[in-house]
Amino acid sequence: MSAPVDARYGTYNSVSGNQTNHIAGDQHNYYGVDALAGSVIDTKLATLPVADSSSWDPSKLCLAGTRAELVGKIWEFISAATSRSRSARILLVTGPAGVGKTAVAHSIAQRCRAEGVLASSFFFSATHRDRARALFTTMARDFASRDRELKRLIGIAIDHDASLPTAPLSRQFEDLILTPLCNYHPKGIFVVVIDAFDESGDDQPPEPDRILDIFRDRLPLLPSSICFIVTTRVGREIDFLSEEEHVSTQTIDINDSINIADIEAFVRHVLKDIARRKRLGKGWPDERLVQDVTGRSEGLFLWVATIHRLLCTVADPEATLSNILSGQKLGLSAQRKIDGMFIAVLATFDHDDEEFLAAYELLMGTILLALSPLTPLALQAWDLCLQRLAKRTSMFILGSAPSPNPHHEWFYISAKVHHARMALSCLNLMNEQIRSDISGLGYATKQVADEWSQHGVSDILESLSEEFLYSCKYWTCHILQVDEPDNDLLEALENFISQHFIGWMEILCSKDRYQDATEIFEWIGVSEMEHYR
């Protein structure tokens, strides 16, 4: 299958002047970089969404001296990108959770940047599942910043079709990535590093399936000098792609002697860092402790890294580490090993302290069930007793993994209870803050609509708080999880619907997008809100 050639772009070496193409009788004029220069192209590119915190981070590299063999093999793949005989476009770096794939991805991205071949890097995250929607727009902006001619071609594509920034992923790839690159073959190697491909939105179809389809069917059409380094857990991504001719695989074996040696070096590094931070003396750690931690890590860098972050926050790191090691079972998955670590630490808290338990339940329930990350300031606005709790629990956020020990039940969180509490918090906040005197609010009424008819809807509510915007966007998601609403929740909802429903829709349409309220009214139909049935 041949790569597409788009007549919109004309000849790629026409750097200035006008280029006119005739397509099906219609005339389209596109301009070279002199005519579409500067602010015009920059303005077009600025409309492309970029995922926050999705690029490589120099603070998250592999420890110097570790992963040398693996990085060397990946670099061999990159160096062969210009070989005409090579069909592979993607190198899948696979391994179980916790083996250190993300650190490898950051290290590869750094080396590519130093060698001048990094075109883009994109790090997926389990806590930011919506990043998948910005994968190709982020990539396009990175490409544009790397090459002047690609910048022109991508700018032309957006100028021709202003819907591309929000178009389906398949269209974004075709028009922003594939067509520009195939009309203009860039010189040199272009490397795209993608980490945690398995976190590309498994619970938000159809984006993950679309991305997999694109990687399977469309990536082979790119110029051979463009290659993708993709880290992922063993799973459906591997099953879907690994048999394709344009895909190579490099597996990380946690039981390999080189991996174990790297883990030991990492353990020595982190324990010595703890010794310096906590002034534990030059004799700590001893060799027995290094070997004990290395053996119990079972080749999982994430477990060691989590211990390091944990020990940095506690007053007695020696006792904490001893508790973790004494209760650590072998042969567990990375997640269960980390769960066991948190259980050992949380078990040391005074769970007879009612004030602590109340604060713990409030904060952890909110953090675990928040549908987008909230800053400490936003959480404080919901009066969650943060400051005292944050000092005592630090990073110990625990999910609801089952435990046979009844003594551990106190730190588990009831999802139903906290969805109801968060729904009530959202409704109360909106009932307090949605007011008719907010600048820009009221455009849905005829009088205000007439006033704004020549100016468009104002950019409403620039000063609204993070917690308020969260409430507007997600209150429906929380309340739909509530099976038995109490009177406080029903009263807050009745007040909201009767007084602020239109204002909420205006805010949502201005700041995000309209939400279909059908499910809410169906939920009301099975609740005790007689007036709205």
ZASE-405844 format. One record per residue (C-alpha): y, z, x; residue number from 1. Coordinates in steps of 0.25 Angstrom, whole numbers, plus 5000, padded with zeros to 4 digits. Layout:
+------+------+------+-----+
:   c2 :   c3 :   c1 :   k :
+------+------+------+-----+
:    Y :    Z :    X : NUM :
...
+------+------+------+-----+
This chain:
+------+------+------+-----+
:   c2 :   c3 :   c1 :   k :
+------+------+------+-----+
: 5000 : 5000 : 5000 :   1 :
: 5013 : 4996 : 5006 :   2 :
: 5025 : 5005 : 5007 :   3 :
: 5037 : 5002 : 4997 :   4 :
: 5049 : 4994 : 5001 :   5 :
: 5061 : 4997 : 4993 :   6 :
: 5071 : 4986 : 4992 :   7 :
: 5082 : 4997 : 4989 :   8 :
: 5082 : 5000 : 5004 :   9 :
: 5084 : 4986 : 5009 :  10 :
: 5082 : 4985 : 5024 :  11 :
: 5082 : 4998 : 5031 :  12 :
: 5090 : 4993 : 5043 :  13 :
: 5102 : 4989 : 5034 :  14 :
: 5110 : 5001 : 5038 :  15 :
: 5124 : 4997 : 5032 :  16 :
: 5129 : 4988 : 5022 :  17 :
: 5123 : 4984 : 5008 :  18 :
: 5109 : 4981 : 5005 :  19 :
: 5107 : 4974 : 4992 :  20 :
: 5093 : 4972 : 4986 :  21 :
: 5089 : 4965 : 4973 :  22 :
: 5078 : 4972 : 4965 :  23 :
: 5073 : 4966 : 4952 :  24 :
: 5087 : 4960 : 4950 :  25 :
: 5095 : 4972 : 4952 :  26 :
: 5104 : 4974 : 4964 :  27 :
: 5104 : 4987 : 4971 :  28 :
: 5114 : 4989 : 4983 :  29 :
: 5111 : 4999 : 4993 :  30 :
: 5119 : 5003 : 5005 :  31 :
: 5117 : 5006 : 5019 :  32 :
: 5120 : 5019 : 5026 :  33 :
: 5135 : 5015 : 5028 :  34 :
: 5137 : 5014 : 5013 :  35 :
: 5128 : 5025 : 5008 :  36 :
: 5131 : 5034 : 5020 :  37 :
: 5135 : 5048 : 5022 :  38 :
: 5138 : 5056 : 5009 :  39 :
: 5131 : 5046 : 5000 :  40 :
: 5118 : 5046 : 5006 :  41 :
: 5119 : 5061 : 5009 :  42 :
: 5122 : 5063 : 4994 :  43 :
: 5110 : 5055 : 4990 :  44 :
: 5101 : 5063 : 4999 :  45 :
: 5107 : 5076 : 4995 :  46 :
: 5101 : 5074 : 4981 :  47 :
: 5087 : 5075 : 4987 :  48 :
: 5081 : 5089 : 4985 :  49 :
: 5077 : 5097 : 4997 :  50 :
: 5067 : 5108 : 4996 :  51 :
: 5073 : 5121 : 5002 :  52 :
: 5066 : 5127 : 5014 :  53 :
: 5056 : 5116 : 5015 :  54 :
: 5059 : 5112 : 5029 :  55 :
: 5052 : 5117 : 5042 :  56 :
: 5056 : 5130 : 5048 :  57 :
: 5057 : 5133 : 5063 :  58 :
: 5054 : 5148 : 5060 :  59 :
: 5040 : 5144 : 5055 :  60 :
: 5034 : 5137 : 5066 :  61 :
: 5020 : 5140 : 5072 :  62 :
: 5020 : 5150 : 5083 :  63 :
: 5023 : 5143 : 5097 :  64 :
: 5009 : 5140 : 5103 :  65 :
: 5001 : 5140 : 5090 :  66 :
: 4997 : 5128 : 5082 :  67 :
: 4998 : 5119 : 5095 :  68 :
: 4986 : 5111 : 5092 :  69 :
: 4988 : 5109 : 5077 :  70 :
: 5003 : 5105 : 5080 :  71 :
: 4998 : 5095 : 5091 :  72 :
: 4989 : 5088 : 5081 :  73 :
: 5000 : 5087 : 5070 :  74 :
: 5009 : 5081 : 5081 :  75 :
: 4998 : 5071 : 5085 :  76 :
: 4998 : 5066 : 5070 :  77 :
: 5014 : 5065 : 5070 :  78 :
: 5014 : 5058 : 5083 :  79 :
: 5005 : 5047 : 5078 :  80 :
: 5014 : 5044 : 5066 :  81 :
: 5019 : 5031 : 5072 :  82 :
: 5005 : 5026 : 5075 :  83 :
: 5002 : 5014 : 5066 :  84 :
: 4987 : 5017 : 5066 :  85 :
: 4989 : 5030 : 5060 :  86 :
: 4988 : 5031 : 5045 :  87 :
: 4990 : 5046 : 5043 :  88 :
: 5003 : 5050 : 5037 :  89 :
: 5000 : 5064 : 5034 :  90 :
: 4994 : 5075 : 5042 :  91 :
: 4989 : 5087 : 5033 :  92 :
: 4989 : 5100 : 5041 :  93 :
: 4979 : 5109 : 5033 :  94 :
: 4974 : 5123 : 5033 :  95 :
: 4973 : 5135 : 5024 :  96 :
: 4984 : 5144 : 5020 :  97 :
: 4990 : 5152 : 5031 :  98 :
: 4985 : 5144 : 5043 :  99 :
: 5000 : 5141 : 5047 : 100 :
: 5002 : 5127 : 5042 : 101 :
: 5016 : 5129 : 5039 : 102 :
: 5020 : 5134 : 5053 : 103 :
: 5013 : 5121 : 5058 : 104 :
: 5021 : 5113 : 5049 : 105 :
: 5034 : 5120 : 5053 : 106 :
: 5030 : 5118 : 5068 : 107 :
: 5027 : 5103 : 5066 : 108 :
: 5040 : 5101 : 5059 : 109 :
: 5048 : 5107 : 5070 : 110 :
: 5041 : 5099 : 5080 : 111 :
: 5043 : 5086 : 5072 : 112 :
: 5058 : 5090 : 5071 : 113 :
: 5059 : 5092 : 5086 : 114 :
: 5052 : 5079 : 5089 : 115 :
: 5061 : 5071 : 5079 : 116 :
: 5050 : 5067 : 5069 : 117 :
: 5052 : 5077 : 5058 : 118 :
: 5056 : 5070 : 5045 : 119 :
: 5054 : 5081 : 5035 : 120 :
: 5047 : 5094 : 5033 : 121 :
: 5044 : 5101 : 5020 : 122 :
: 5037 : 5114 : 5018 : 123 :
: 5031 : 5117 : 5004 : 124 :
: 5031 : 5132 : 5000 : 125 :
: 5022 : 5139 : 4989 : 126 :
: 5035 : 5146 : 4985 : 127 :
: 5043 : 5133 : 4983 : 128 :
: 5033 : 5124 : 4975 : 129 :
: 5045 : 5115 : 4971 : 130 :
: 5047 : 5110 : 4985 : 131 :
: 5038 : 5098 : 4982 : 132 :
: 5048 : 5092 : 4973 : 133 :
: 5058 : 5091 : 4985 : 134 :
: 5047 : 5086 : 4995 : 135 :
: 5051 : 5071 : 4996 : 136 :
: 5066 : 5073 : 4994 : 137 :
: 5067 : 5083 : 5005 : 138 :
: 5059 : 5074 : 5014 : 139 :
: 5068 : 5062 : 5010 : 140 :
: 5080 : 5070 : 5015 : 141 :
: 5074 : 5074 : 5028 : 142 :
: 5071 : 5059 : 5030 : 143 :
: 5085 : 5056 : 5027 : 144 :
: 5090 : 5066 : 5037 : 145 :
: 5081 : 5060 : 5048 : 146 :
: 5084 : 5045 : 5047 : 147 :
: 5097 : 5038 : 5043 : 148 :
: 5091 : 5026 : 5037 : 149 :
: 5081 : 5035 : 5029 : 150 :
: 5093 : 5043 : 5024 : 151 :
: 5099 : 5030 : 5019 : 152 :
: 5087 : 5025 : 5012 : 153 :
: 5084 : 5038 : 5005 : 154 :
: 5099 : 5039 : 5001 : 155 :
: 5097 : 5025 : 4995 : 156 :
: 5085 : 5029 : 4987 : 157 :
: 5092 : 5041 : 4981 : 158 :
: 5104 : 5032 : 4978 : 159 :
: 5095 : 5022 : 4971 : 160 :
: 5088 : 5033 : 4963 : 161 :
: 5095 : 5046 : 4961 : 162 :
: 5083 : 5052 : 4954 : 163 :
: 5075 : 5053 : 4967 : 164 :
: 5079 : 5067 : 4971 : 165 :
: 5072 : 5072 : 4958 : 166 :
: 5062 : 5061 : 4957 : 167 :
: 5047 : 5063 : 4957 : 168 :
: 5041 : 5065 : 4970 : 169 :
: 5034 : 5051 : 4971 : 170 :
: 5047 : 5044 : 4969 : 171 :
: 5054 : 5053 : 4979 : 172 :
: 5044 : 5049 : 4989 : 173 :
: 5044 : 5035 : 4986 : 174 :
: 5059 : 5033 : 4986 : 175 :
: 5064 : 5044 : 4996 : 176 :
: 5052 : 5044 : 5006 : 177 :
: 5043 : 5032 : 5006 : 178 :
: 5052 : 5020 : 5003 : 179 :
: 5064 : 5024 : 5013 : 180 :
: 5053 : 5026 : 5024 : 181 :
: 5046 : 5013 : 5021 : 182 :
: 5059 : 5005 : 5020 : 183 :
: 5064 : 5011 : 5033 : 184 :
: 5053 : 5015 : 5043 : 185 :
: 5059 : 5026 : 5051 : 186 :
: 5057 : 5026 : 5066 : 187 :
: 5049 : 5037 : 5072 : 188 :
: 5040 : 5048 : 5066 : 189 :
: 5043 : 5055 : 5053 : 190 :
: 5036 : 5068 : 5051 : 191 :
: 5036 : 5075 : 5038 : 192 :
: 5030 : 5090 : 5038 : 193 :
: 5026 : 5096 : 5025 : 194 :
: 5020 : 5110 : 5024 : 195 :
: 5012 : 5117 : 5013 : 196 :
: 5009 : 5104 : 5006 : 197 :
: 4999 : 5112 : 4997 : 198 :
: 5012 : 5120 : 4992 : 199 :
: 5018 : 5107 : 4987 : 200 :
: 5018 : 5113 : 4973 : 201 :
: 5004 : 5114 : 4968 : 202 :
: 5008 : 5122 : 4956 : 203 :
: 5019 : 5111 : 4952 : 204 :
: 5012 : 5098 : 4949 : 205 :
: 5014 : 5086 : 4950 : 206 :
: 5022 : 5087 : 4963 : 207 :
: 5010 : 5091 : 4972 : 208 :
: 5002 : 5080 : 4967 : 209 :
: 5013 : 5070 : 4968 : 210 :
: 5015 : 5074 : 4983 : 211 :
: 5001 : 5072 : 4986 : 212 :
: 5000 : 5059 : 4979 : 213 :
: 5012 : 5054 : 4988 : 214 :
: 5006 : 5060 : 5000 : 215 :
: 4993 : 5052 : 4997 : 216 :
: 4998 : 5039 : 4992 : 217 :
: 5012 : 5037 : 4997 : 218 :
: 5013 : 5043 : 5011 : 219 :
: 5005 : 5032 : 5017 : 220 :
: 5016 : 5022 : 5014 : 221 :
: 5026 : 5029 : 5023 : 222 :
: 5028 : 5024 : 5037 : 223 :
: 5018 : 5028 : 5047 : 224 :
: 5028 : 5036 : 5056 : 225 :
: 5030 : 5046 : 5044 : 226 :
: 5020 : 5057 : 5044 : 227 :
: 5018 : 5070 : 5036 : 228 :
: 5012 : 5083 : 5042 : 229 :
: 5008 : 5091 : 5030 : 230 :
: 5002 : 5105 : 5030 : 231 :
: 4994 : 5110 : 5018 : 232 :
: 4983 : 5119 : 5014 : 233 :
: 4969 : 5113 : 5012 : 234 :
: 4969 : 5109 : 4997 : 235 :
: 4971 : 5098 : 4988 : 236 :
: 4982 : 5092 : 4997 : 237 :
: 4971 : 5090 : 5007 : 238 :
: 4961 : 5085 : 4997 : 239 :
: 4971 : 5075 : 4992 : 240 :
: 4976 : 5069 : 5005 : 241 :
: 4967 : 5072 : 5016 : 242 :
: 4958 : 5059 : 5014 : 243 :
: 4970 : 5050 : 5014 : 244 :
: 4971 : 5040 : 5026 : 245 :
: 4985 : 5044 : 5028 : 246 :
: 4982 : 5059 : 5029 : 247 :
: 4977 : 5067 : 5041 : 248 :
: 4973 : 5082 : 5041 : 249 :
: 4974 : 5093 : 5051 : 250 :
: 4967 : 5106 : 5047 : 251 :
: 4970 : 5120 : 5053 : 252 :
: 4958 : 5127 : 5055 : 253 :
: 4961 : 5142 : 5054 : 254 :
: 4948 : 5146 : 5062 : 255 :
: 4951 : 5136 : 5073 : 256 :
: 4952 : 5143 : 5087 : 257 :
: 4966 : 5137 : 5089 : 258 :
: 4971 : 5142 : 5076 : 259 :
: 4965 : 5156 : 5079 : 260 :
: 4972 : 5156 : 5092 : 261 :
: 4985 : 5152 : 5086 : 262 :
: 4984 : 5163 : 5076 : 263 :
: 4982 : 5173 : 5087 : 264 :
: 4994 : 5169 : 5094 : 265 :
: 5002 : 5170 : 5081 : 266 :
: 4997 : 5184 : 5078 : 267 :
: 5001 : 5188 : 5092 : 268 :
: 5015 : 5183 : 5090 : 269 :
: 5017 : 5189 : 5076 : 270 :
: 5012 : 5203 : 5080 : 271 :
: 5020 : 5203 : 5093 : 272 :
: 5032 : 5199 : 5084 : 273 :
: 5029 : 5211 : 5075 : 274 :
: 5028 : 5220 : 5087 : 275 :
: 5042 : 5216 : 5092 : 276 :
: 5048 : 5217 : 5078 : 277 :
: 5042 : 5231 : 5075 : 278 :
: 5042 : 5236 : 5090 : 279 :
: 5027 : 5239 : 5090 : 280 :
: 5027 : 5239 : 5105 : 281 :
: 5021 : 5229 : 5115 : 282 :
: 5007 : 5234 : 5113 : 283 :
: 5007 : 5229 : 5098 : 284 :
: 4999 : 5221 : 5094 : 285 :
: 4987 : 5223 : 5103 : 286 :
: 4976 : 5212 : 5104 : 287 :
: 4967 : 5218 : 5094 : 288 :
: 4978 : 5217 : 5083 : 289 :
: 4981 : 5203 : 5087 : 290 :
: 4966 : 5199 : 5086 : 291 :
: 4965 : 5207 : 5073 : 292 :
: 4976 : 5200 : 5066 : 293 :
: 4972 : 5186 : 5072 : 294 :
: 4958 : 5188 : 5066 : 295 :
: 4962 : 5192 : 5053 : 296 :
: 4972 : 5181 : 5051 : 297 :
: 4960 : 5171 : 5051 : 298 :
: 4969 : 5160 : 5056 : 299 :
: 4980 : 5162 : 5046 : 300 :
: 4994 : 5161 : 5051 : 301 :
: 5000 : 5165 : 5038 : 302 :
: 4993 : 5178 : 5038 : 303 :
: 4998 : 5182 : 5052 : 304 :
: 5012 : 5177 : 5048 : 305 :
: 5012 : 5185 : 5035 : 306 :
: 5008 : 5198 : 5043 : 307 :
: 5020 : 5195 : 5053 : 308 :
: 5030 : 5194 : 5042 : 309 :
: 5024 : 5207 : 5035 : 310 :
: 5024 : 5215 : 5048 : 311 :
: 5038 : 5212 : 5050 : 312 :
: 5042 : 5219 : 5037 : 313 :
: 5035 : 5232 : 5038 : 314 :
: 5038 : 5245 : 5045 : 315 :
: 5024 : 5247 : 5051 : 316 :
: 5018 : 5233 : 5055 : 317 :
: 5006 : 5240 : 5062 : 318 :
: 5002 : 5247 : 5050 : 319 :
: 5004 : 5235 : 5041 : 320 :
: 4996 : 5226 : 5050 : 321 :
: 4985 : 5236 : 5050 : 322 :
: 4984 : 5237 : 5035 : 323 :
: 4984 : 5222 : 5034 : 324 :
: 4973 : 5220 : 5044 : 325 :
: 4964 : 5231 : 5039 : 326 :
: 4964 : 5225 : 5025 : 327 :
: 4963 : 5211 : 5029 : 328 :
: 4951 : 5204 : 5025 : 329 :
: 4946 : 5191 : 5032 : 330 :
: 4942 : 5178 : 5026 : 331 :
: 4954 : 5178 : 5016 : 332 :
: 4963 : 5166 : 5013 : 333 :
: 4977 : 5167 : 5019 : 334 :
: 4983 : 5171 : 5005 : 335 :
: 4973 : 5182 : 5003 : 336 :
: 4975 : 5187 : 5017 : 337 :
: 4990 : 5188 : 5015 : 338 :
: 4988 : 5195 : 5001 : 339 :
: 4979 : 5205 : 5008 : 340 :
: 4990 : 5207 : 5018 : 341 :
: 5000 : 5210 : 5007 : 342 :
: 4991 : 5219 : 5000 : 343 :
: 4989 : 5227 : 5012 : 344 :
: 5004 : 5229 : 5014 : 345 :
: 5007 : 5231 : 4999 : 346 :
: 4997 : 5242 : 4998 : 347 :
: 5005 : 5250 : 5008 : 348 :
: 5017 : 5251 : 4998 : 349 :
: 5018 : 5263 : 4989 : 350 :
: 5014 : 5257 : 4976 : 351 :
: 5016 : 5271 : 4969 : 352 :
: 5031 : 5269 : 4971 : 353 :
: 5035 : 5264 : 4957 : 354 :
: 5049 : 5259 : 4961 : 355 :
: 5043 : 5251 : 4972 : 356 :
: 5032 : 5245 : 4963 : 357 :
: 5043 : 5241 : 4952 : 358 :
: 5051 : 5234 : 4963 : 359 :
: 5039 : 5227 : 4969 : 360 :
: 5034 : 5222 : 4956 : 361 :
: 5048 : 5217 : 4952 : 362 :
: 5051 : 5210 : 4965 : 363 :
: 5037 : 5204 : 4968 : 364 :
: 5035 : 5199 : 4953 : 365 :
: 5048 : 5192 : 4955 : 366 :
: 5045 : 5186 : 4968 : 367 :
: 5031 : 5182 : 4964 : 368 :
: 5034 : 5176 : 4951 : 369 :
: 5048 : 5169 : 4954 : 370 :
: 5047 : 5154 : 4952 : 371 :
: 5057 : 5151 : 4963 : 372 :
: 5060 : 5160 : 4975 : 373 :
: 5071 : 5170 : 4973 : 374 :
: 5080 : 5176 : 4983 : 375 :
: 5082 : 5192 : 4984 : 376 :
: 5095 : 5191 : 4978 : 377 :
: 5090 : 5184 : 4966 : 378 :
: 5079 : 5194 : 4965 : 379 :
: 5089 : 5205 : 4966 : 380 :
: 5097 : 5200 : 4954 : 381 :
: 5085 : 5202 : 4946 : 382 :
: 5085 : 5217 : 4950 : 383 :
: 5072 : 5218 : 4956 : 384 :
: 5074 : 5230 : 4966 : 385 :
: 5073 : 5221 : 4978 : 386 :
: 5079 : 5228 : 4989 : 387 :
: 5070 : 5240 : 4989 : 388 :
: 5057 : 5232 : 4987 : 389 :
: 5061 : 5221 : 4997 : 390 :
: 5061 : 5231 : 5008 : 391 :
: 5048 : 5237 : 5004 : 392 :
: 5040 : 5225 : 5001 : 393 :
: 5046 : 5214 : 5010 : 394 :
: 5037 : 5202 : 5009 : 395 :
: 5025 : 5207 : 5002 : 396 :
: 5025 : 5198 : 4990 : 397 :
: 5011 : 5198 : 4984 : 398 :
: 5004 : 5189 : 4974 : 399 :
: 4994 : 5193 : 4964 : 400 :
: 4981 : 5191 : 4972 : 401 :
: 4970 : 5199 : 4966 : 402 :
: 4966 : 5212 : 4973 : 403 :
: 4954 : 5220 : 4970 : 404 :
: 4962 : 5233 : 4974 : 405 :
: 4969 : 5240 : 4963 : 406 :
: 4978 : 5247 : 4972 : 407 :
: 4985 : 5233 : 4975 : 408 :
: 4988 : 5230 : 4960 : 409 :
: 5002 : 5236 : 4961 : 410 :
: 5007 : 5225 : 4969 : 411 :
: 5002 : 5213 : 4960 : 412 :
: 5012 : 5207 : 4951 : 413 :
: 5011 : 5203 : 4936 : 414 :
: 5015 : 5189 : 4934 : 415 :
: 5017 : 5190 : 4919 : 416 :
: 5025 : 5203 : 4920 : 417 :
: 5035 : 5197 : 4931 : 418 :
: 5036 : 5184 : 4924 : 419 :
: 5041 : 5192 : 4912 : 420 :
: 5051 : 5200 : 4920 : 421 :
: 5056 : 5188 : 4927 : 422 :
: 5058 : 5180 : 4914 : 423 :
: 5066 : 5192 : 4909 : 424 :
: 5074 : 5193 : 4922 : 425 :
: 5078 : 5178 : 4920 : 426 :
: 5082 : 5179 : 4906 : 427 :
: 5090 : 5191 : 4908 : 428 :
: 5097 : 5185 : 4919 : 429 :
: 5100 : 5172 : 4911 : 430 :
: 5105 : 5180 : 4899 : 431 :
: 5115 : 5187 : 4908 : 432 :
: 5120 : 5175 : 4916 : 433 :
: 5120 : 5163 : 4907 : 434 :
: 5134 : 5164 : 4901 : 435 :
: 5143 : 5154 : 4894 : 436 :
: 5154 : 5156 : 4905 : 437 :
: 5145 : 5150 : 4916 : 438 :
: 5152 : 5138 : 4922 : 439 :
: 5145 : 5125 : 4917 : 440 :
: 5137 : 5132 : 4907 : 441 :
: 5137 : 5127 : 4893 : 442 :
: 5136 : 5112 : 4895 : 443 :
: 5125 : 5111 : 4884 : 444 :
: 5135 : 5114 : 4874 : 445 :
: 5144 : 5103 : 4868 : 446 :
: 5157 : 5108 : 4872 : 447 :
: 5154 : 5111 : 4886 : 448 :
: 5145 : 5098 : 4887 : 449 :
: 5158 : 5090 : 4883 : 450 :
: 5166 : 5097 : 4894 : 451 :
: 5155 : 5093 : 4904 : 452 :
: 5152 : 5079 : 4899 : 453 :
: 5160 : 5072 : 4909 : 454 :
: 5157 : 5081 : 4921 : 455 :
: 5142 : 5083 : 4919 : 456 :
: 5135 : 5096 : 4918 : 457 :
: 5141 : 5106 : 4928 : 458 :
: 5134 : 5111 : 4940 : 459 :
: 5132 : 5124 : 4933 : 460 :
: 5131 : 5138 : 4938 : 461 :
: 5132 : 5136 : 4953 : 462 :
: 5134 : 5151 : 4955 : 463 :
: 5122 : 5156 : 4947 : 464 :
: 5112 : 5165 : 4954 : 465 :
: 5098 : 5162 : 4959 : 466 :
: 5092 : 5172 : 4950 : 467 :
: 5099 : 5166 : 4938 : 468 :
: 5095 : 5151 : 4941 : 469 :
: 5080 : 5156 : 4943 : 470 :
: 5081 : 5163 : 4929 : 471 :
: 5086 : 5150 : 4923 : 472 :
: 5075 : 5142 : 4929 : 473 :
: 5063 : 5151 : 4928 : 474 :
: 5064 : 5160 : 4917 : 475 :
: 5056 : 5151 : 4908 : 476 :
: 5044 : 5151 : 4918 : 477 :
: 5044 : 5166 : 4919 : 478 :
: 5044 : 5168 : 4904 : 479 :
: 5033 : 5158 : 4901 : 480 :
: 5024 : 5167 : 4909 : 481 :
: 5026 : 5179 : 4900 : 482 :
: 5016 : 5181 : 4889 : 483 :
: 5021 : 5194 : 4883 : 484 :
: 5036 : 5195 : 4884 : 485 :
: 5043 : 5208 : 4881 : 486 :
: 5055 : 5211 : 4873 : 487 :
: 5065 : 5210 : 4884 : 488 :
: 5060 : 5197 : 4888 : 489 :
: 5060 : 5191 : 4874 : 490 :
: 5074 : 5197 : 4872 : 491 :
: 5080 : 5191 : 4884 : 492 :
: 5074 : 5177 : 4881 : 493 :
: 5079 : 5178 : 4867 : 494 :
: 5093 : 5181 : 4872 : 495 :
: 5092 : 5169 : 4882 : 496 :
: 5087 : 5159 : 4872 : 497 :
: 5098 : 5163 : 4862 : 498 :
: 5110 : 5164 : 4872 : 499 :
: 5107 : 5157 : 4885 : 500 :
: 5097 : 5146 : 4883 : 501 :
: 5106 : 5134 : 4883 : 502 :
: 5114 : 5140 : 4895 : 503 :
: 5101 : 5141 : 4902 : 504 :
: 5097 : 5127 : 4900 : 505 :
: 5111 : 5122 : 4905 : 506 :
: 5109 : 5130 : 4918 : 507 :
: 5095 : 5125 : 4920 : 508 :
: 5099 : 5111 : 4918 : 509 :
: 5110 : 5112 : 4927 : 510 :
: 5103 : 5120 : 4938 : 511 :
: 5089 : 5115 : 4937 : 512 :
: 5082 : 5108 : 4926 : 513 :
: 5080 : 5110 : 4911 : 514 :
: 5067 : 5117 : 4907 : 515 :
: 5060 : 5114 : 4895 : 516 :
: 5061 : 5127 : 4886 : 517 :
: 5049 : 5123 : 4877 : 518 :
: 5039 : 5133 : 4884 : 519 :
: 5049 : 5144 : 4882 : 520 :
: 5050 : 5142 : 4867 : 521 :
: 5035 : 5141 : 4867 : 522 :
: 5034 : 5154 : 4874 : 523 :
: 5044 : 5160 : 4864 : 524 :
: 5035 : 5155 : 4853 : 525 :
: 5024 : 5165 : 4858 : 526 :
: 5033 : 5176 : 4861 : 527 :
: 5040 : 5186 : 4852 : 528 :
: 5054 : 5179 : 4851 : 529 :
: 5053 : 5177 : 4836 : 530 :
: 5067 : 5171 : 4835 : 531 :
: 5064 : 5159 : 4844 : 532 :
: 5050 : 5155 : 4839 : 533 :
+------+------+------+-----+
